Amino acid sequence: MKQHIELSGETVLVTGSPGFVGANLVLRLLKEMTSGTVISMDNMNDYYDPKLKEYRLSLIENAAETSPVKHVFIKGSIADKVLVDNVFAEYQPSVVVNLAAQAGVRYSIDHPDVYIESNLIGFFNILEGCRRYPVKHLVYASSSSVYGGNKKVPFSVEDKVDTPVSLYAATKKSNELLAHSYSKLYNVPSTGLRFFTVYGPAGRPDMFYFSATQKLAAGKTIQIFNYGNCQRDFTYVDDVVEGVFRVMQGAPEKATGEDGLSIPPYAVYNIGGGTPENLLDYIQTLQEELVSAGVLPQSYDFEAHRELVGMQPGDVPVTYADSKALEEDYGFRPQIGIREGLRQFAQWYKEYYM
């Protein structure tokens, strides 16, 4: 059972805004809520071009000017315990969406320390804030990477996820375990969301579709890993935001077990398209949309600018979401196809960079 939360009038904390998903979520909240406060928090680090985060923040600030909702941006890291404590003490948010994290599978191989700092210490600080200043609902980003080398497809939240193949995946699984313990011990309603390869306009430049576009536009060669024998469940950002927005409004219900102790108000869901795409087909669609948008010329020689290479450490050959539980509990299943999604990205890229 879910406890309904009417977001209007509430104070909502979104960490990781103006990150990719965070910025789009805040824009949705500023549009949908009729009153209340939205707090954005991000350290604006340089993992990728900070100008992109500044661009997203400008979109938020422009939207806030005409929104009935008060918006506050706080620059800082969730790994800063004093800062996080002060934010909870001052604003006492009733709904928290933790999207702040060090992202990226490959980056975690060479930079493990930043993952421990943000994804473990930072998430612990958020949990402590939710415990000390009780919230109605904590929603947090997990990742499809927790499924590791799982051979069974589609990936279900009922599957065992004890074999992560990257430190990033291990930190995300740790988030789920920590959230469960806080739900059990302190009755903190929490929902984890396993995102599957989120893409779209103003996304993360380290994601393949974005970095490939930048290389192709510069006349460079793109590498296609595992010789193109990969399948990915790509999820357009608007679908992810729709899922998060709905989940925010339905918290796991608090209940007491036969032993008199609380049953953890805890849940985990997949948010993925449910239609894995072959990587080569995805690239073909991307190329067609880049030509259509005018990012690349009609005569572009794609074969001369791509190289098939082996698998990278930390990667998996297939991701495939079973989003049945999300549909059953919240009436939503991602539905925007890659053609429409990549068209939106290509048009934005043309406008932003050219």
C-alpha contacts under 8 A as a table, 3 or more apart, distances in Angstrom:
res1	aa1	res2	aa2	distance
1	M	252	P	6.39
1	M	253	E	5.69
2	K	250	G	5.09
2	K	251	A	5.19
2	K	252	P	4.85
2	K	253	E	5.08
3	Q	249	Q	7.87
3	Q	250	G	5.32
3	Q	251	A	4.98
3	Q	252	P	6.19
3	Q	253	E	5.24
4	H	249	Q	5.58
4	H	250	G	4.77
4	H	251	A	6.57
5	I	136	K	7.78
5	I	248	M	7.47
5	I	249	Q	4.58
5	I	250	G	6.06
5	I	251	A	7.30
6	E	9	G	7.76
6	E	10	E	7.67
6	E	249	Q	6.39
7	L	10	E	5.41
7	L	33	M	6.48
7	L	36	G	7.98
7	L	249	Q	6.78
8	S	33	M	4.71
8	S	34	T	5.40
8	S	35	S	5.07
8	S	36	G	5.78
9	G	33	M	7.67
9	G	34	T	7.27
9	G	35	S	4.74
9	G	36	G	3.93
9	G	37	T	7.34
10	E	35	S	7.55
10	E	36	G	4.96
10	E	37	T	6.49
10	E	93	P	7.47
10	E	94	S	6.36
10	E	95	V	7.47
11	T	36	G	5.66
11	T	37	T	4.64
11	T	38	V	5.89
11	T	39	I	7.53
11	T	91	Y	7.36
11	T	92	Q	7.42
11	T	93	P	4.73
11	T	94	S	5.68
11	T	95	V	6.65
12	V	37	T	6.22
12	V	38	V	4.85
12	V	39	I	6.12
12	V	93	P	5.39
12	V	94	S	6.25
12	V	95	V	4.88
12	V	96	V	5.78
12	V	97	V	7.64
13	L	38	V	5.97
13	L	39	I	4.70
13	L	40	S	6.24
13	L	41	M	7.64
13	L	93	P	5.99
13	L	95	V	6.40
13	L	96	V	4.77
13	L	97	V	6.15
13	L	98	N	7.96
14	V	17	S	6.25
14	V	22	G	6.75
14	V	26	V	7.35
14	V	38	V	7.33
14	V	39	I	6.06
14	V	40	S	5.14
14	V	41	M	6.37
14	V	96	V	6.08
14	V	97	V	4.81
14	V	98	N	5.99
14	V	99	L	6.97
15	T	22	G	7.12
15	T	40	S	5.92
15	T	41	M	4.67
15	T	42	D	6.03
15	T	78	I	7.79
15	T	96	V	7.98
15	T	97	V	6.39
15	T	98	N	4.99
15	T	99	L	5.35
15	T	100	A	5.04
16	G	19	G	5.21
16	G	22	G	5.51
16	G	23	A	7.95
16	G	40	S	7.42
16	G	41	M	5.98
16	G	42	D	5.00
16	G	98	N	6.88
16	G	99	L	4.78
16	G	100	A	3.69
16	G	101	A	7.04
17	S	20	F	7.44
17	S	21	V	7.60
17	S	22	G	4.25
17	S	23	A	4.97
17	S	26	V	7.34
17	S	40	S	5.39
17	S	41	M	5.72
17	S	42	D	5.63
17	S	57	L	7.78
17	S	99	L	7.52
17	S	100	A	7.45
18	P	22	G	5.64
18	P	23	A	4.46
18	P	40	S	7.31
18	P	41	M	7.67
18	P	42	D	6.62
18	P	44	M	7.89
18	P	53	K	5.57
18	P	54	E	7.55
18	P	56	R	5.78
18	P	57	L	5.41
19	G	22	G	5.08
19	G	23	A	5.58
19	G	42	D	7.71
19	G	53	K	6.18
19	G	56	R	7.59
19	G	100	A	7.80
20	F	23	A	5.61
20	F	24	N	6.62
20	F	53	K	7.95
20	F	56	R	7.88
20	F	202	A	6.92
20	F	203	G	5.37
20	F	204	R	6.51
21	V	24	N	5.31
21	V	25	L	6.11
21	V	99	L	7.57
21	V	237	V	6.70
21	V	240	V	7.64
21	V	241	V	6.91
22	G	25	L	5.08
22	G	26	V	6.16
22	G	99	L	6.33
23	A	26	V	5.18
23	A	27	L	6.22
23	A	56	R	6.17
23	A	57	L	7.09
23	A	60	I	6.95
24	N	27	L	5.12
24	N	28	R	6.29
24	N	237	V	7.74
24	N	238	D	7.69
24	N	241	V	6.80
25	L	28	R	5.03
25	L	29	L	6.25
25	L	241	V	5.57
25	L	244	V	7.82
25	L	245	F	7.38
26	V	29	L	4.99
26	V	30	L	6.13
26	V	38	V	7.41
26	V	40	S	7.65
26	V	60	I	7.06
27	L	30	L	5.18
27	L	31	K	6.29
27	L	59	L	7.88
27	L	60	I	5.92
27	L	63	A	6.88
28	R	31	K	5.10
28	R	32	E	6.06
28	R	241	V	7.80
29	L	32	E	5.13
29	L	33	M	5.58
29	L	38	V	7.67
30	L	33	M	5.88
30	L	38	V	7.69
30	L	63	A	6.94
30	L	64	A	6.47
30	L	67	S	5.78
30	L	68	P	7.62
30	L	69	V	6.02
31	K	34	T	7.99
31	K	63	A	7.90
31	K	67	S	6.64
33	M	36	G	7.30
33	M	68	P	7.68
33	M	69	V	6.68
34	T	67	S	7.97
34	T	68	P	5.79
34	T	69	V	6.42
35	S	68	P	5.64
35	S	69	V	4.88
35	S	70	K	7.65
36	G	68	P	7.94
36	G	69	V	5.31
36	G	70	K	6.37
37	T	69	V	5.54
37	T	70	K	4.63
37	T	71	H	5.83
37	T	72	V	7.67
38	V	69	V	7.02
38	V	70	K	6.22
38	V	71	H	4.93
38	V	72	V	6.43
39	I	71	H	5.84
39	I	72	V	4.78
39	I	73	F	5.89
39	I	74	I	7.36
40	S	71	H	7.46
40	S	72	V	6.08
40	S	73	F	4.66
40	S	74	I	6.10
41	M	73	F	5.85
41	M	74	I	4.78
41	M	75	K	5.81
41	M	76	G	6.62
41	M	77	S	7.77
42	D	74	I	6.74
42	D	75	K	5.31
42	D	76	G	5.53
42	D	77	S	6.17
42	D	78	I	7.81
42	D	100	A	7.01
43	N	75	K	5.22
43	N	76	G	4.24
43	N	77	S	4.84
44	M	50	P	6.39
44	M	53	K	6.85
44	M	75	K	7.11
44	M	76	G	7.72
45	N	48	Y	7.65
45	N	50	P	6.70
46	D	49	D	5.88
46	D	50	P	5.52
47	Y	50	P	7.93
48	Y	204	R	7.53
48	Y	205	P	6.74
48	Y	206	D	7.30
49	D	52	L	5.85
49	D	53	K	7.49
49	D	205	P	7.97
50	P	53	K	5.13
50	P	54	E	6.23
51	K	54	E	4.86
51	K	55	Y	6.03
52	L	55	Y	4.97
52	L	56	R	6.33
52	L	202	A	7.03
53	K	56	R	5.08
53	K	57	L	6.08
54	E	57	L	4.95
54	E	58	S	6.13
55	Y	58	S	5.12
55	Y	59	L	6.51
56	R	59	L	5.10
56	R	60	I	6.44
56	R	202	A	7.64
57	L	60	I	5.00
57	L	61	E	6.16
58	S	61	E	5.03
58	S	62	N	6.06
59	L	62	N	5.20
59	L	63	A	6.19
60	I	63	A	5.11
60	I	64	A	6.07
61	E	64	A	5.01
61	E	65	E	6.51
61	E	71	H	7.92
62	N	65	E	5.43
62	N	66	T	7.53
63	A	66	T	5.86
63	A	67	S	6.32
64	A	67	S	4.90
64	A	68	P	7.81
64	A	69	V	7.06
64	A	70	K	7.09
64	A	71	H	6.23
67	S	70	K	7.50
76	G	80	D	7.42
76	G	83	L	7.42
77	S	80	D	5.45
77	S	83	L	7.83
77	S	118	S	7.78
77	S	122	G	7.60
78	I	81	K	6.88
78	I	83	L	7.52
78	I	84	V	6.02
78	I	100	A	7.45
78	I	118	S	6.80
78	I	122	G	4.65
78	I	123	F	7.22
78	I	125	N	6.78
78	I	126	I	7.15
79	A	84	V	7.89
79	A	117	E	6.10
79	A	118	S	5.64
79	A	121	I	5.66
79	A	122	G	3.93
79	A	123	F	7.66
79	A	125	N	6.80
80	D	83	L	5.42
80	D	84	V	6.28
80	D	122	G	7.29
80	D	125	N	7.95
81	K	84	V	5.15
81	K	85	D	6.01
81	K	122	G	7.76
81	K	125	N	5.87
82	V	85	D	5.15
82	V	86	N	6.15
83	L	86	N	5.09
83	L	87	V	6.20
84	V	87	V	5.10
84	V	88	F	6.32
84	V	125	N	6.69
84	V	126	I	7.03
84	V	129	G	7.16
85	D	88	F	5.29
85	D	89	A	6.05
85	D	125	N	7.77
85	D	129	G	6.18
86	N	89	A	4.97
86	N	90	E	5.93
87	V	90	E	5.30
87	V	91	Y	5.92
87	V	92	Q	7.40
88	F	91	Y	5.48
88	F	92	Q	4.73
88	F	93	P	6.55
88	F	129	G	5.93
88	F	130	C	7.97
88	F	133	Y	6.72
89	A	92	Q	5.59
89	A	133	Y	7.32
92	Q	133	Y	6.27
93	P	96	V	6.61
93	P	135	V	6.70
94	S	134	P	7.43
94	S	135	V	4.50
94	S	136	K	5.28
94	S	137	H	6.91
95	V	135	V	5.90
95	V	136	K	5.77
95	V	137	H	5.04
95	V	138	L	6.03
95	V	139	V	7.87
95	V	248	M	7.42
96	V	135	V	7.43
96	V	137	H	6.42
96	V	138	L	4.84
96	V	139	V	6.15
97	V	138	L	5.97
97	V	139	V	4.67
97	V	140	Y	5.49
97	V	248	M	7.93
98	N	123	F	7.83
98	N	126	I	7.72
98	N	138	L	7.54
98	N	139	V	6.27
98	N	140	Y	4.54
98	N	141	A	6.41
99	L	140	Y	6.01
99	L	141	A	5.40
100	A	118	S	7.57
100	A	119	N	7.87
101	A	115	Y	7.56
101	A	118	S	5.55
101	A	119	N	5.24
102	Q	114	V	6.81
102	Q	115	Y	5.55
102	Q	118	S	6.07
102	Q	119	N	6.39
103	A	107	Y	7.89
103	A	115	Y	7.99
103	A	168	Y	7.16
104	G	107	Y	5.50
104	G	108	S	6.53
104	G	168	Y	6.86
104	G	206	D	7.77
105	V	108	S	5.52
105	V	109	I	7.26
105	V	166	S	6.27
105	V	167	L	7.46
105	V	168	Y	5.61
105	V	169	A	7.43
105	V	314	G	6.22
105	V	315	D	7.31
106	R	109	I	5.53
106	R	110	D	7.62
106	R	313	P	7.28
106	R	314	G	6.51
106	R	315	D	7.96
107	Y	110	D	5.80
107	Y	111	H	5.99
107	Y	112	P	7.99
108	S	111	H	5.02
108	S	112	P	5.04
108	S	115	Y	6.81
108	S	166	S	7.17
108	S	167	L	5.94
108	S	168	Y	5.86
109	I	112	P	6.28
109	I	166	S	7.25
109	I	167	L	7.06
111	H	114	V	6.19
111	H	115	Y	7.42
112	P	115	Y	5.41
112	P	116	I	6.64
112	P	167	L	7.03
113	D	116	I	5.27
113	D	117	E	6.29
114	V	117	E	5.01
114	V	118	S	6.10
115	Y	118	S	5.40
115	Y	119	N	5.31
115	Y	120	L	7.16
115	Y	167	L	7.75
115	Y	168	Y	6.77
115	Y	171	T	7.23
116	I	119	N	5.61
116	I	120	L	5.10
116	I	121	I	6.39
116	I	171	T	7.35
117	E	120	L	5.97
117	E	121	I	5.11
117	E	122	G	6.21
118	S	121	I	5.84
118	S	122	G	4.59
118	S	123	F	6.93
119	N	122	G	5.65
119	N	123	F	5.66
119	N	171	T	6.04
119	N	172	K	7.24
119	N	175	N	7.52
120	L	123	F	5.21
120	L	124	F	6.03
120	L	171	T	6.45
120	L	174	S	7.48
120	L	175	N	7.03
121	I	124	F	5.07
121	I	125	N	6.32
122	G	125	N	5.16
122	G	126	I	6.51
123	F	126	I	5.03
123	F	127	L	6.25
123	F	175	N	7.00
124	F	127	L	5.04
124	F	128	E	6.18
124	F	178	L	7.68
125	N	128	E	5.08
125	N	129	G	6.27
126	I	129	G	5.07
126	I	130	C	6.29
127	L	130	C	5.03
127	L	131	R	6.19
127	L	179	A	7.25
127	L	182	Y	7.18
128	E	131	R	4.99
128	E	132	R	6.08
129	G	132	R	5.24
129	G	133	Y	5.83
129	G	134	P	7.80
130	C	133	Y	5.34
130	C	134	P	5.19
130	C	135	V	5.57
130	C	138	L	7.48
130	C	188	V	6.98
131	R	134	P	5.29
131	R	135	V	7.60
131	R	182	Y	7.65
131	R	186	Y	6.44
131	R	188	V	6.68
134	P	188	V	7.11
135	V	138	L	6.96
135	V	188	V	6.98
135	V	189	P	7.68
136	K	188	V	7.66
136	K	189	P	6.56
136	K	251	A	7.21
137	H	188	V	7.18
137	H	189	P	5.07
137	H	190	S	5.74
137	H	191	T	7.72
137	H	248	M	6.97
137	H	251	A	5.60
138	L	188	V	7.40
138	L	189	P	6.14
138	L	190	S	4.57
138	L	191	T	6.34
138	L	248	M	7.96
139	V	190	S	5.70
139	V	191	T	4.85
139	V	192	G	5.91
139	V	193	L	7.52
139	V	244	V	7.93
139	V	247	V	7.72
139	V	248	M	6.58
140	Y	190	S	7.75
140	Y	191	T	6.46
140	Y	192	G	5.04
140	Y	193	L	6.29
141	A	192	G	5.89
141	A	193	L	5.11
141	A	194	R	6.39
141	A	195	F	7.10
142	S	146	V	7.92
142	S	172	K	5.28
142	S	173	K	7.24
142	S	175	N	7.27
142	S	176	E	7.31
142	S	192	G	5.85
142	S	193	L	5.18
142	S	194	R	4.50
142	S	195	F	6.49
143	S	146	V	6.03
143	S	169	A	7.19
143	S	172	K	6.41
143	S	193	L	7.02
143	S	194	R	4.07
143	S	195	F	4.83
143	S	196	F	6.66
144	S	147	Y	5.98
144	S	194	R	5.16
144	S	195	F	5.62
144	S	196	F	5.30
144	S	197	T	7.87
144	S	270	N	7.59
144	S	319	T	7.21
144	S	321	A	7.99
145	S	148	G	5.62
145	S	164	P	7.33
145	S	168	Y	7.81
145	S	169	A	5.11
146	V	161	V	5.93
146	V	162	D	8.00
146	V	163	T	7.83
146	V	164	P	5.78
146	V	169	A	4.89
146	V	170	A	6.84
146	V	172	K	6.67
146	V	173	K	5.84
147	Y	150	N	5.53
147	Y	155	F	7.20
147	Y	159	D	7.99
147	Y	160	K	7.74
147	Y	161	V	5.19
147	Y	162	D	7.97
147	Y	163	T	7.41
147	Y	164	P	6.77
148	G	161	V	7.03
148	G	163	T	5.78
148	G	164	P	4.57
148	G	165	V	5.33
148	G	166	S	7.94
148	G	169	A	7.43
148	G	316	V	6.87
149	G	163	T	6.92
149	G	164	P	7.26
149	G	165	V	6.94
149	G	316	V	6.37
150	N	153	V	7.78
150	N	155	F	7.78
150	N	161	V	7.74
152	K	155	F	6.61
153	V	156	S	7.83
153	V	319	T	7.92
153	V	320	Y	6.21
153	V	321	A	7.86
154	P	274	G	7.87
154	P	319	T	7.72
154	P	320	Y	4.85
154	P	321	A	5.39
154	P	322	D	5.34
155	F	159	D	6.93
155	F	319	T	7.38
155	F	320	Y	5.67
155	F	321	A	5.07
155	F	322	D	5.52
156	S	159	D	5.41
156	S	270	N	7.53
156	S	321	A	6.78
156	S	322	D	5.25
156	S	323	S	7.69
157	V	268	V	6.78
157	V	269	Y	6.39
157	V	270	N	6.85
157	V	322	D	7.87
161	V	164	P	7.09
161	V	173	K	7.73
164	P	167	L	7.41
164	P	169	A	5.54
164	P	170	A	5.57
165	V	169	A	6.86
165	V	170	A	7.79
165	V	314	G	5.28
165	V	315	D	7.55
166	S	169	A	5.26
166	S	170	A	6.40
166	S	314	G	5.01
167	L	170	A	4.89
167	L	171	T	6.22
168	Y	171	T	5.27
168	Y	172	K	6.42
169	A	172	K	5.14
169	A	173	K	6.26
170	A	173	K	5.19
170	A	174	S	6.09
171	T	174	S	4.87
171	T	175	N	6.27
172	K	175	N	5.01
172	K	176	E	6.67
173	K	176	E	5.18
173	K	177	L	6.46
174	S	177	L	5.03
174	S	178	L	6.07
175	N	178	L	5.15
175	N	179	A	6.02
176	E	179	A	5.15
176	E	180	H	6.16
176	E	192	G	6.57
176	E	268	V	7.98
177	L	180	H	5.12
177	L	181	S	6.37
178	L	181	S	5.20
178	L	182	Y	6.35
179	A	182	Y	5.17
179	A	183	S	6.08
179	A	190	S	6.59
179	A	266	Y	7.76
180	H	183	S	5.01
180	H	184	K	6.16
180	H	190	S	7.66
180	H	264	P	6.91
180	H	266	Y	6.19
181	S	184	K	5.07
181	S	185	L	5.91
182	Y	185	L	5.13
182	Y	186	Y	5.31
182	Y	187	N	6.71
182	Y	188	V	6.00
183	S	186	Y	5.63
183	S	187	N	4.57
183	S	188	V	4.36
183	S	189	P	5.84
183	S	190	S	6.59
183	S	264	P	4.90
183	S	265	P	5.72
183	S	266	Y	6.13
184	K	187	N	5.59
184	K	188	V	7.49
184	K	262	S	6.56
184	K	263	I	6.47
184	K	264	P	4.30
184	K	265	P	7.28
185	L	264	P	7.90
187	N	254	K	7.11
187	N	262	S	6.96
187	N	264	P	6.40
187	N	265	P	6.56
188	V	264	P	7.92
188	V	265	P	6.77
189	P	251	A	6.17
189	P	252	P	5.73
189	P	253	E	7.28
189	P	254	K	7.28
189	P	264	P	7.60
189	P	265	P	4.76
189	P	266	Y	5.88
190	S	251	A	7.07
190	S	252	P	6.92
190	S	265	P	6.49
190	S	266	Y	5.03
190	S	267	A	6.52
191	T	247	V	7.79
191	T	251	A	7.39
191	T	252	P	7.43
191	T	266	Y	5.82
191	T	267	A	4.72
191	T	268	V	5.45
191	T	269	Y	7.63
192	G	267	A	6.33
192	G	268	V	4.51
192	G	269	Y	6.36
193	L	244	V	7.91
193	L	268	V	5.78
193	L	269	Y	5.04
193	L	270	N	5.78
193	L	271	I	6.54
194	R	268	V	7.43
194	R	269	Y	6.09
194	R	270	N	4.67
194	R	271	I	5.89
195	F	198	V	6.85
195	F	235	T	7.92
195	F	240	V	7.53
195	F	270	N	6.31
195	F	271	I	5.12
195	F	272	G	6.30
196	F	232	R	7.99
196	F	233	D	5.93
196	F	234	F	6.15
196	F	235	T	6.06
196	F	270	N	7.65
196	F	271	I	6.32
196	F	272	G	4.97
196	F	273	G	7.69
196	F	319	T	7.42
196	F	320	Y	7.93
196	F	321	A	7.21
197	T	232	R	7.22
197	T	233	D	6.45
197	T	234	F	4.94
197	T	235	T	5.84
197	T	272	G	7.84
198	V	234	F	6.09
198	V	235	T	4.80
198	V	236	Y	5.71
198	V	237	V	5.78
198	V	240	V	7.45
199	Y	203	G	6.04
199	Y	204	R	7.87
199	Y	207	M	7.85
199	Y	209	Y	7.76
199	Y	234	F	7.01
199	Y	235	T	6.27
199	Y	236	Y	5.20
199	Y	237	V	5.70
199	Y	341	G	7.77
200	G	203	G	5.53
200	G	236	Y	5.80
200	G	237	V	5.65
200	G	341	G	6.21
200	G	342	L	6.78
200	G	344	Q	6.90
200	G	345	F	5.14
201	P	344	Q	6.39
201	P	345	F	4.32
201	P	346	A	7.69
201	P	348	W	5.71
201	P	349	Y	7.14
202	A	345	F	7.54
202	A	348	W	7.38
202	A	349	Y	7.74
203	G	207	M	7.87
203	G	210	F	7.40
204	R	207	M	5.67
204	R	210	F	7.03
205	P	208	F	7.79
205	P	210	F	5.10
205	P	211	S	5.52
206	D	210	F	6.79
206	D	211	S	5.84
207	M	210	F	5.58
207	M	211	S	6.13
208	F	211	S	5.23
208	F	212	A	5.72
209	Y	212	A	5.27
209	Y	213	T	6.19
209	Y	283	I	7.72
209	Y	286	L	7.44
210	F	213	T	5.15
210	F	214	Q	6.38
211	S	214	Q	5.10
211	S	215	K	6.25
212	A	215	K	5.14
212	A	216	L	6.05
212	A	222	I	5.87
213	T	216	L	5.16
213	T	217	A	5.97
213	T	290	L	7.91
214	Q	217	A	5.20
214	Q	218	A	6.27
215	K	218	A	5.09
215	K	219	G	6.26
215	K	220	K	4.88
215	K	221	T	6.47
215	K	222	I	6.52
216	L	219	G	5.01
216	L	220	K	5.41
216	L	221	T	6.61
216	L	222	I	7.09
216	L	296	L	7.85
216	L	305	H	7.12
217	A	220	K	7.49
217	A	295	V	6.82
217	A	296	L	6.35
219	G	305	H	7.36
220	K	305	H	6.31
221	T	304	A	7.57
221	T	305	H	4.17
221	T	306	R	5.05
221	T	307	E	6.88
222	I	305	H	6.18
222	I	306	R	4.75
222	I	307	E	6.18
223	Q	306	R	5.85
223	Q	307	E	4.84
223	Q	308	L	5.91
223	Q	309	V	6.38
224	I	227	Y	5.98
224	I	228	G	5.66
224	I	306	R	7.04
224	I	307	E	6.00
224	I	308	L	4.86
224	I	309	V	5.91
225	F	228	G	5.77
225	F	229	N	7.70
225	F	230	C	7.76
225	F	308	L	6.20
225	F	309	V	4.98
225	F	310	G	5.26
225	F	311	M	5.19
225	F	312	Q	6.90
226	N	229	N	5.44
226	N	230	C	6.61
226	N	308	L	7.25
226	N	309	V	5.83
226	N	310	G	4.25
226	N	311	M	4.25
226	N	312	Q	7.64
226	N	317	P	7.58
227	Y	308	L	4.55
227	Y	309	V	5.16
227	Y	310	G	5.86
227	Y	311	M	7.68
228	G	278	N	7.74
228	G	279	L	5.76
228	G	280	L	5.64
228	G	308	L	6.69
229	N	278	N	7.29
229	N	279	L	6.97
229	N	280	L	7.91
229	N	317	P	7.02
230	C	278	N	6.00
230	C	279	L	5.46
230	C	316	V	7.97
230	C	317	P	4.73
230	C	318	V	5.80
231	Q	276	P	5.65
231	Q	277	E	5.26
231	Q	278	N	4.53
231	Q	279	L	5.63
231	Q	317	P	6.29
231	Q	318	V	4.71
231	Q	319	T	6.33
231	Q	320	Y	7.93
232	R	276	P	4.97
232	R	277	E	5.40
232	R	278	N	6.71
232	R	279	L	6.83
232	R	318	V	5.81
232	R	319	T	4.99
232	R	320	Y	6.64
233	D	272	G	6.13
233	D	273	G	5.74
233	D	274	G	6.33
233	D	275	T	5.99
233	D	276	P	4.13
233	D	277	E	6.22
233	D	319	T	5.58
233	D	320	Y	5.21
233	D	321	A	6.69
234	F	272	G	6.85
234	F	273	G	6.13
234	F	276	P	6.89
234	F	277	E	7.28
234	F	338	I	7.35
235	T	239	D	6.72
235	T	240	V	6.84
235	T	271	I	7.73
235	T	272	G	5.46
235	T	273	G	5.23
235	T	334	P	7.17
235	T	336	I	7.66
236	Y	239	D	5.50
236	Y	240	V	6.61
236	Y	336	I	6.36
236	Y	337	G	7.70
236	Y	338	I	7.61
236	Y	341	G	5.94
237	V	240	V	5.01
237	V	241	V	6.19
238	D	241	V	5.10
238	D	242	E	6.10
239	D	242	E	5.07
239	D	243	G	6.25
239	D	334	P	5.17
239	D	335	Q	7.04
239	D	336	I	6.92
240	V	243	G	5.12
240	V	244	V	6.24
240	V	271	I	6.50
240	V	272	G	7.87
240	V	334	P	7.40
241	V	244	V	5.04
241	V	245	F	5.91
242	E	245	F	5.12
242	E	246	R	6.23
243	G	246	R	5.31
243	G	247	V	6.15
243	G	271	I	6.94
243	G	332	F	6.85
243	G	333	R	7.85
243	G	334	P	7.84
244	V	247	V	5.09
244	V	248	M	6.07
245	F	248	M	5.31
245	F	249	Q	6.89
246	R	249	Q	5.46
246	R	250	G	6.93
246	R	330	Y	6.52
247	V	250	G	5.29
247	V	251	A	7.14
247	V	330	Y	6.91
248	M	251	A	6.75
250	G	330	Y	7.93
251	A	265	P	7.84
252	P	265	P	4.81
252	P	266	Y	5.86
252	P	267	A	6.73
253	E	265	P	5.64
254	K	262	S	7.32
254	K	263	I	6.94
254	K	264	P	7.20
254	K	265	P	5.28
255	A	262	S	5.82
255	A	263	I	5.49
255	A	264	P	7.72
255	A	265	P	7.38
256	T	259	D	7.85
256	T	260	G	5.82
256	T	261	L	5.56
256	T	262	S	4.32
256	T	263	I	5.43
257	G	260	G	5.37
257	G	261	L	5.57
257	G	262	S	5.87
257	G	263	I	5.69
258	E	261	L	7.44
269	Y	323	S	7.19
269	Y	325	A	6.75
269	Y	326	L	6.06
270	N	321	A	6.24
270	N	322	D	6.67
270	N	323	S	5.39
270	N	325	A	7.94
270	N	326	L	7.00
271	I	321	A	7.09
271	I	323	S	6.16
271	I	326	L	7.48
271	I	333	R	7.87
271	I	334	P	7.26
272	G	320	Y	7.44
272	G	321	A	5.15
272	G	322	D	7.45
272	G	323	S	6.51
272	G	334	P	6.40
273	G	276	P	7.30
273	G	321	A	6.80
273	G	323	S	7.91
273	G	333	R	7.43
273	G	334	P	5.07
273	G	335	Q	6.43
273	G	336	I	7.75
274	G	320	Y	6.07
274	G	321	A	5.01
274	G	322	D	6.06
274	G	323	S	6.72
274	G	334	P	7.64
275	T	320	Y	7.05
275	T	321	A	7.89
276	P	318	V	7.96
276	P	319	T	6.95
276	P	320	Y	5.65
277	E	281	D	6.87
277	E	282	Y	6.40
278	N	281	D	5.30
278	N	282	Y	6.26
279	L	282	Y	5.01
279	L	283	I	6.19
280	L	283	I	5.08
280	L	284	Q	6.14
281	D	284	Q	5.00
281	D	285	T	6.23
282	Y	285	T	5.18
282	Y	286	L	6.18
282	Y	338	I	7.36
283	I	286	L	4.94
283	I	287	Q	6.12
284	Q	287	Q	5.18
284	Q	288	E	6.28
285	T	288	E	5.14
285	T	289	E	6.24
285	T	338	I	7.70
285	T	339	R	6.46
285	T	342	L	7.52
286	L	289	E	5.23
286	L	290	L	6.11
286	L	339	R	7.91
286	L	342	L	6.01
286	L	343	R	7.82
286	L	346	A	7.87
287	Q	290	L	5.08
287	Q	291	V	6.28
287	Q	302	F	7.93
288	E	291	V	5.26
288	E	292	S	6.16
289	E	292	S	4.85
289	E	293	A	6.02
289	E	339	R	7.85
289	E	342	L	6.65
289	E	343	R	5.44
289	E	346	A	6.16
290	L	293	A	5.20
290	L	294	G	6.22
290	L	295	V	5.10
290	L	296	L	5.70
290	L	343	R	7.72
290	L	346	A	5.36
290	L	347	Q	7.89
291	V	294	G	5.12
291	V	295	V	5.85
291	V	296	L	4.73
291	V	297	P	5.79
291	V	298	Q	5.79
292	S	295	V	7.69
292	S	298	Q	8.00
293	A	296	L	7.75
293	A	343	R	7.69
293	A	346	A	5.98
293	A	347	Q	5.49
293	A	350	K	6.75
294	G	297	P	6.39
294	G	350	K	6.96
295	V	346	A	7.23
295	V	349	Y	7.59
295	V	350	K	5.64
295	V	354	M	7.76
296	L	300	Y	6.53
297	P	300	Y	5.40
301	D	304	A	5.65
301	D	305	H	6.92
302	F	305	H	5.19
302	F	306	R	6.56
303	E	306	R	5.74
311	M	315	D	6.96
312	Q	315	D	5.69
316	V	319	T	7.43
322	D	325	A	7.81
323	S	326	L	5.36
323	S	327	E	6.44
323	S	333	R	6.63
324	K	327	E	5.15
324	K	328	E	6.14
324	K	333	R	7.77
325	A	328	E	5.05
325	A	329	D	6.08
326	L	329	D	5.37
326	L	330	Y	5.63
326	L	331	G	6.96
326	L	332	F	6.36
326	L	333	R	6.91
327	E	330	Y	5.40
327	E	331	G	4.43
327	E	332	F	4.51
327	E	333	R	5.41
328	E	331	G	5.71
328	E	332	F	7.74
336	I	340	E	6.70
336	I	341	G	6.62
337	G	340	E	5.67
337	G	341	G	6.18
338	I	341	G	4.89
338	I	342	L	5.69
339	R	342	L	5.44
339	R	343	R	6.08
340	E	343	R	5.16
340	E	344	Q	6.41
341	G	344	Q	5.28
341	G	345	F	6.43
342	L	345	F	4.91
342	L	346	A	6.01
343	R	346	A	5.14
343	R	347	Q	6.17
344	Q	347	Q	5.32
344	Q	348	W	6.21
345	F	348	W	5.12
345	F	349	Y	6.05
346	A	349	Y	5.04
346	A	350	K	6.22
347	Q	350	K	5.22
347	Q	351	E	6.39
348	W	351	E	5.11
348	W	352	Y	5.98
349	Y	352	Y	5.14
349	Y	353	Y	5.77
349	Y	354	M	7.52
350	K	353	Y	5.70
350	K	354	M	5.25
351	E	354	M	5.92
